[in-house]
Amino acid sequence: MSAFDLQAKIPNNVNLGDDRRLQRALEQWQPRYLDWWQEMGPEGYQTKDVYLRTAIGVSGDDWAHYDYVKMPDYRWGIFLADQVPDRKVPFGDHMGEPAWQEVPGEYRNVLRRIIVTQGDTEPASVEQQRLLGQTAPSLYDLRNLFQVNVEEGRHLWAMVYLLHNHFGAEGRDEAEELLARRAGDQDKPRILDAFNQPCNDWLSFFCFTMFADRDGKFQLASLAQSGFDPLARTCRFMLTEEAHHMFVGDTGIERILRRSAQLTKLDPSGDARVQGGIDLNTVQKFINFWFSYCLDLFGSEVSSNAADFFGAGLKGRFDEEKRFSEHLALDQKLTLAMPKNGKLVNEDIELRNAMNEVLRQDYIDDCKSAVRRWSKVVQAEGVDFEVTLPSGRFHRHQGIYGGLHFDRDGEPISAEQFEAMRAEWLPTDADRAYLRSIMQPVMAPGQIANWIAPPKKGINGQDFAFEYVRF
């Protein structure tokens, strides 16, 4: 069991005080992080007391403590899951060798790239969501937004620790760059495109935490198998915090759909917008948009980099050790529908080259289970509407389908046909303007906006009417 130093300037369970050089470097980075947080963190709420959870351990049911905290005082720190004694590389060409505690020289550049890419997503989401507090539908939702934000900040710390500790001057430079890029900035955007998309309304926020944070679950789970043990331990604990982020998105969309169905039934014409709500078709369009953008986060369907990552033992499949009996992925194929001259032709791809697609398909299956539940919620309210996911080929910007045009079922169509249907399949400027018009802040305990249903229960045993944010 690792020892926690919660009173240190940088709380940690990595014995940071024993490495004065590393400690000084991170303490020099800390003020720049706090400057970034003040500039790009939640606007207008930095002085408010928020009922937040803070890590005090890395395992068990009591790993977190709940109390009122001002967000700039949140105890961001460096927490790794407990080390597994005599752990071995679990897959790839180094399978069975002792897991690496230091970066292997031949994988230095690729590991740095993996860590930087993951690290870049964490501050990006905070930047995308920084204005959402101004239109929160309830104190419960406002608190959940801030919990997601501070934990994304802690996940940035997790990646910066790895960069500082294992990559020398290059790692320190990369850590500075993580604070220099900005979500949506034309000159210095974030690395992955989904993290440059506007997230200015709460339907987008819930879709983002449902789909982008679920991508995070699968990416972190694949890295939690890594032969580089510090990265694996870091990601294992990050998954513990990530679960709440997905809960916020999953239940948030469910609550919007429930209220939308209720308002649909209330209106004589079946129009939830007339009743001040969000119509079901608009919810479906936002699901189409964010789901398709998040599919791009997995990378190209056919990727030599993915093959190299797996072969090197750096990034495995989802639950590699639990779900698979073999861990080399040699002499195996995956059939993919490849676009050829406007048609789709099945081709067998070497499994290692298709590892991004293997992970993406597991992600899609996970998303489908949530969508089935959402449909049951709508239908239980007496409305005949089925929520669906579009094809994995729809509205893609990366990979073998990027730049091509497909309908929601994944059938090839022309650019003109796609544009003719765009407003039916994807959010329009008018849709976004309507959402902004109804999303007025509700800041009294126990009250909630008209367009979303209340949650079934509160946080940490509190009820919905608890004062989650003190004004």
C-alpha positions in Angstrom: 0.0 0.0 0.0 1.5 3.3 -1.1 1.9 6.1 1.6 0.0 9.3 1.0 1.5 12.7 1.8 -1.6 14.8 1.8 0.0 17.8 3.5 2.8 18.4 1.0 2.7 21.4 -1.3 2.0 18.8 -4.0 0.0 15.9 -2.4 1.4 12.6 -3.6 1.9 8.9 -3.0 5.2 8.7 -5.0 7.6 9.8 -2.2 8.1 13.1 -4.0 10.0 14.5 -1.0 12.8 12.0 -1.6 13.6 13.4 -5.0 14.5 17.1 -4.4 15.3 17.8 -8.1 11.9 16.5 -9.3 10.1 18.2 -6.4 11.6 21.6 -7.3 10.8 21.2 -10.9 7.1 20.4 -10.2 6.9 23.2 -7.7 8.1 25.6 -10.3 5.5 24.3 -12.7 2.7 24.6 -10.1 2.3 28.4 -10.2 2.0 28.3 -14.0 -0.7 25.7 -13.6 -2.6 27.8 -11.1 -2.3 30.8 -13.5 -3.8 28.7 -16.3 -6.6 27.5 -14.0 -7.5 31.1 -13.0 -7.4 32.1 -16.7 -9.1 29.1 -18.3 -10.9 27.3 -15.5 -14.6 27.8 -14.6 -15.4 31.5 -15.0 -17.1 33.3 -12.1 -16.9 30.6 -9.5 -13.3 30.6 -8.3 -14.2 32.1 -4.9 -17.3 29.8 -4.2 -17.4 26.9 -1.8 -18.1 23.7 -3.8 -18.9 20.3 -2.4 -16.1 18.3 -4.0 -14.5 15.0 -3.5 -10.7 14.9 -3.1 -8.6 11.7 -3.3 -7.1 10.5 0.0 -6.2 7.0 -1.3 -6.1 4.9 -4.4 -8.2 1.9 -3.5 -11.2 0.8 -1.4 -14.6 2.5 -0.9 -13.2 5.3 1.1 -10.5 6.6 -1.3 -12.1 10.0 -1.5 -13.1 12.7 1.0 -16.1 15.1 0.4 -16.1 18.6 1.7 -16.6 22.3 0.7 -13.5 23.5 -1.2 -12.8 26.6 -3.3 -11.6 25.3 -6.6 -8.2 27.1 -6.6 -7.5 25.5 -3.3 -8.3 22.0 -4.5 -5.5 19.6 -3.6 -4.3 18.5 -7.0 -1.7 15.9 -6.7 0.2 12.9 -8.0 -1.5 9.5 -7.3 -0.5 6.2 -8.8 -2.3 2.9 -8.1 -0.3 0.5 -5.9 2.5 -1.3 -7.5 1.9 -5.0 -8.4 4.9 -7.0 -7.2 6.9 -8.7 -10.0 4.6 -7.4 -12.7 5.3 -8.6 -16.2 4.7 -7.1 -19.6 1.3 -8.7 -20.4 1.2 -8.6 -24.2 3.2 -8.0 -27.3 6.7 -8.9 -28.3 8.1 -8.4 -24.7 5.3 -10.4 -23.1 6.6 -12.1 -19.9 9.5 -9.8 -19.4 9.6 -7.7 -16.2 7.6 -4.5 -16.5 9.7 -1.4 -17.1 10.1 1.1 -14.2 12.1 3.4 -16.5 11.5 4.3 -20.1 13.2 1.9 -22.5 15.4 3.9 -24.8 14.0 2.5 -28.0 10.5 3.6 -27.0 11.3 7.0 -25.5 9.8 9.1 -28.3 6.7 7.1 -28.8 6.0 6.9 -25.1 6.4 10.7 -24.8 4.0 11.1 -27.7 1.4 8.9 -26.0 1.6 10.7 -22.7 1.5 14.2 -24.3 -1.5 13.3 -26.4 -3.4 11.9 -23.4 -2.2 14.9 -21.2 -3.4 17.4 -23.8 -7.0 16.2 -23.5 -7.3 17.0 -19.8 -6.9 20.8 -19.8 -8.6 21.0 -23.2 -11.9 19.8 -21.7 -11.7 22.3 -18.9 -11.2 25.1 -21.4 -14.2 23.9 -23.5 -16.5 24.0 -20.5 -15.3 27.1 -18.7 -18.4 29.2 -19.3 -21.0 26.5 -18.6 -21.4 27.4 -14.9 -23.2 30.5 -16.1 -26.2 28.5 -17.4 -26.3 25.5 -15.0 -29.7 23.9 -14.6 -29.3 23.2 -10.9 -26.7 23.3 -8.1 -26.4 19.5 -8.4 -25.3 19.9 -12.0 -23.1 22.9 -11.3 -21.3 20.9 -8.7 -20.9 17.9 -11.1 -19.4 20.2 -13.7 -16.8 21.5 -11.3 -16.0 18.0 -10.0 -15.3 16.9 -13.6 -13.2 20.1 -14.1 -10.9 19.7 -11.1 -10.3 16.0 -11.8 -9.4 16.8 -15.4 -6.9 19.2 -13.8 -5.6 16.4 -11.6 -5.3 14.1 -14.6 -3.1 16.8 -16.2 -0.9 16.6 -13.1 -0.6 12.8 -13.6 0.7 13.2 -17.1 3.0 16.1 -16.2 4.6 14.0 -13.4 5.5 11.3 -15.9 6.9 13.8 -18.3 9.0 15.5 -15.6 10.2 12.3 -14.0 11.0 10.2 -17.0 11.8 12.5 -20.0 14.2 15.1 -18.7 14.4 18.5 -20.5 12.1 17.3 -23.3 9.5 16.3 -20.8 9.7 19.6 -19.0 9.3 21.5 -22.3 6.2 19.3 -23.2 4.7 20.1 -19.8 5.0 23.8 -20.5 3.3 23.3 -23.9 0.4 21.6 -22.2 -0.4 24.9 -20.6 0.3 26.9 -23.8 -2.2 25.3 -26.2 -5.9 26.3 -26.0 -9.1 24.5 -27.0 -10.4 25.9 -30.3 -7.5 28.4 -30.7 -6.8 29.0 -34.4 -3.1 29.4 -33.9 -2.3 26.9 -31.2 -5.2 24.4 -30.9 -5.4 21.3 -28.8 -4.0 18.2 -30.5 -7.2 16.2 -31.1 -10.0 17.9 -33.0 -12.9 16.8 -30.7 -11.2 18.9 -28.0 -11.4 22.0 -30.1 -15.2 21.8 -30.7 -17.4 24.3 -28.8 -19.1 23.0 -25.7 -21.3 26.0 -24.9 -24.5 24.3 -23.8 -25.4 21.6 -21.3 -26.6 19.1 -23.9 -23.2 19.3 -25.5 -21.6 19.0 -22.0 -23.5 15.8 -21.3 -22.8 14.4 -24.7 -19.1 15.3 -24.2 -18.9 13.6 -20.8 -20.8 10.6 -22.2 -18.8 10.1 -25.3 -15.4 11.8 -25.0 -14.9 10.7 -21.4 -16.0 7.2 -22.4 -13.3 7.3 -25.0 -11.0 8.3 -22.1 -12.1 5.1 -20.3 -11.0 2.9 -23.2 -7.8 4.8 -23.9 -6.8 4.7 -20.2 -7.8 1.1 -19.8 -5.6 0.2 -22.8 -2.7 2.2 -21.3 -3.3 0.6 -17.9 -2.0 -2.6 -19.4 1.2 -0.9 -20.5 4.6 -2.5 -20.0 5.8 0.9 -18.8 4.7 0.4 -15.2 4.5 4.1 -14.0 2.1 4.8 -16.9 0.0 1.7 -16.2 -0.3 2.6 -12.5 -1.2 6.2 -13.3 -3.9 5.2 -15.7 -5.4 2.6 -13.3 -6.1 5.3 -10.7 -7.3 7.8 -13.3 -10.0 5.3 -14.3 -11.3 5.4 -10.8 -12.0 9.2 -11.1 -13.1 8.9 -14.8 -16.1 6.7 -13.8 -17.9 9.7 -12.3 -17.4 11.8 -15.5 -19.1 9.1 -17.6 -21.9 8.9 -15.0 -22.5 12.7 -15.3 -22.8 12.4 -19.1 -24.9 9.1 -19.2 -27.4 10.2 -16.6 -27.5 13.8 -17.9 -28.6 12.7 -21.3 -31.1 10.3 -19.7 -32.6 13.1 -17.6 -32.9 15.4 -20.7 -34.6 12.6 -22.6 -37.0 11.8 -19.8 -38.0 15.5 -19.5 -38.2 15.8 -23.3 -40.6 12.9 -23.4 -42.7 14.3 -20.6 -43.0 17.7 -22.3 -43.8 16.0 -25.6 -46.8 14.3 -23.9 -47.9 17.6 -22.3 -48.0 19.5 -25.6 -51.2 19.0 -27.7 -49.0 19.0 -30.8 -46.3 16.8 -29.3 -43.7 19.6 -29.5 -41.4 19.8 -26.5 -40.0 23.1 -27.6 -43.4 24.8 -27.2 -43.3 23.6 -23.6 -39.8 25.1 -23.2 -37.9 21.8 -23.5 -35.6 20.1 -25.9 -37.3 18.0 -28.6 -36.1 14.5 -29.0 -34.9 15.0 -32.5 -32.5 17.7 -31.4 -31.1 15.4 -28.7 -30.6 12.8 -31.3 -28.7 15.2 -33.5 -26.3 16.2 -30.7 -25.7 12.5 -30.0 -24.9 12.0 -33.7 -22.4 14.9 -33.6 -20.5 14.1 -30.5 -20.5 10.3 -31.0 -19.0 10.7 -34.5 -16.4 13.2 -33.4 -15.3 11.0 -30.5 -14.9 8.0 -32.9 -12.1 9.9 -34.5 -10.2 9.9 -31.1 -9.3 6.3 -31.6 -7.2 7.0 -34.7 -7.2 5.4 -38.1 -8.8 2.0 -38.6 -5.5 0.8 -40.2 -2.5 2.0 -38.4 1.1 0.9 -38.3 1.5 3.0 -35.2 -1.2 1.0 -33.4 0.7 -2.2 -34.5 3.9 -0.8 -33.1 2.3 0.3 -29.8 0.9 -3.2 -29.3 4.0 -5.1 -30.4 6.2 -2.9 -28.1 3.9 -3.7 -25.1 2.9 0.0 -24.7 -0.8 -0.1 -25.4 -3.0 -3.1 -25.2 -6.6 -4.0 -26.0 -9.4 -3.1 -23.6 -9.1 -5.5 -20.6 -6.3 -7.3 -22.4 -5.4 -9.6 -19.5 -9.0 -10.5 -18.6 -10.7 -10.9 -22.0 -8.1 -12.5 -24.2 -6.4 -15.9 -23.9 -3.6 -15.0 -26.3 -1.6 -11.7 -26.2 0.5 -11.6 -29.3 -2.1 -10.9 -32.0 0.0 -12.5 -34.7 -1.3 -14.4 -37.7 -4.8 -13.0 -37.1 -7.0 -10.8 -39.3 -9.8 -8.3 -38.8 -12.3 -7.7 -41.7 -12.9 -4.0 -42.4 -15.2 -2.4 -44.9 -12.7 -0.4 -47.0 -13.9 2.5 -49.2 -12.9 1.8 -52.8 -14.2 4.0 -55.7 -17.3 5.0 -53.9 -18.1 1.6 -52.7 -17.3 -0.5 -49.6 -15.2 -3.6 -50.1 -14.4 -6.0 -47.3 -10.7 -6.6 -46.7 -8.8 -8.6 -44.2 -6.4 -6.5 -42.2 -3.6 -7.8 -40.0 -4.9 -7.7 -36.5 -2.1 -5.6 -35.0 -2.6 -3.0 -37.7 -6.3 -2.9 -36.7 -5.9 -2.4 -33.0 -7.4 1.1 -33.1 -10.5 -0.4 -34.7 -10.6 -3.2 -32.1 -10.7 -0.6 -29.3 -13.2 1.5 -31.2 -15.6 -1.4 -31.6 -15.5 -2.2 -27.9 -16.3 1.5 -27.3 -19.2 1.4 -29.7 -20.6 -1.7 -27.9 -20.4 0.1 -24.6 -22.2 3.2 -26.0 -24.9 1.0 -27.4 -25.8 -0.4 -24.0 -26.4 3.2 -22.7 -28.5 4.1 -25.8 -30.7 1.1 -25.3 -31.4 2.2 -21.7 -32.2 5.8 -22.9 -34.7 4.4 -25.4 -36.5 2.5 -22.6 -36.6 5.7 -20.5 -38.4 7.6 -23.3 -40.8 4.8 -24.1 -41.6 4.4 -20.4 -42.9 7.9 -20.5 -45.3 6.9 -23.2 -43.5 8.3 -26.2 -42.7 6.1 -29.2 -39.1 7.2 -30.0 -35.9 5.2 -30.2 -32.6 6.7 -29.6 -29.9 5.3 -31.9 -26.2 5.6 -32.7 -25.2 6.4 -36.3 -22.8 4.1 -38.2 -19.2 4.3 -37.3 -18.6 5.7 -40.8 -21.0 8.6 -40.4 -19.5 12.2 -40.2 -15.9 11.0 -39.7 -13.0 13.4 -40.1 -10.1 11.0 -39.4 -9.2 7.5 -40.6 -10.2 5.6 -43.7 -13.7 7.3 -43.7 -12.4 10.8 -43.0 -13.5 13.3 -45.7 -15.9 10.8 -47.3 -19.7 11.0 -47.0 -22.0 8.4 -45.6 -25.6 8.4 -44.4 -26.5 7.5 -40.8 -26.6 3.9 -41.7 -23.1 4.0 -43.1 -24.0 3.8 -46.8 -21.8 5.9 -49.2 -23.5 9.0 -50.5 -22.4 12.1 -52.4 -21.3 15.4 -50.8 -24.5 17.0 -52.2 -26.7 14.3 -50.6 -25.0 14.7 -47.3 -25.4 18.5 -47.3 -29.1 18.1 -48.2 -29.5 16.0 -45.0 -27.1 17.8 -42.7 -29.8 19.8 -40.9 -31.7 16.6 -40.2 -28.7 14.7 -39.0 -26.5 17.3 -37.2 -27.1 20.3 -35.0 -27.8 23.6 -36.8 -26.9 27.1 -35.7 -30.6 27.6 -35.0 -30.6 24.5 -32.7 -27.7 25.8 -30.8 -29.3 29.3 -30.5 -32.5 27.7 -29.2 -30.5 25.8 -26.5 -28.8 28.9 -25.4 -32.1 30.7 -25.2 -33.7 28.2 -22.7 -30.6 27.5 -20.6 -31.0 30.1 -17.9 -29.2 29.5 -14.6 -31.1 27.9 -11.7 -29.1 28.5 -8.5 -31.5 27.7 -5.6 -31.1 24.4 -3.7 -33.7 21.9 -4.8 -34.8 23.8 -7.9 -34.1 22.8 -11.5 -34.6 24.1 -15.0 -37.7 23.1 -17.0 -35.8 21.3 -19.8 -34.2 18.5 -17.6 -35.5 16.0 -15.1 -34.0 15.9 -11.6 -31.6 13.1 -10.7 -32.8 10.0 -8.9 -30.4 10.7 -6.0 -27.8 13.2 -4.9 -24.1 13.0 -4.3 -22.4 11.1 -1.5 -25.7 10.4 0.3 -27.0 13.9 0.1 -30.4 14.7 -1.4 -31.0 16.7 -4.5 -31.9 19.8 -2.4 -28.5 19.9 -0.7 -26.5 23.1 -1.1 -23.9 21.7 -3.5 -22.4 25.2 -4.2 -22.5 28.0 -1.6 -23.1 31.5 -2.8 
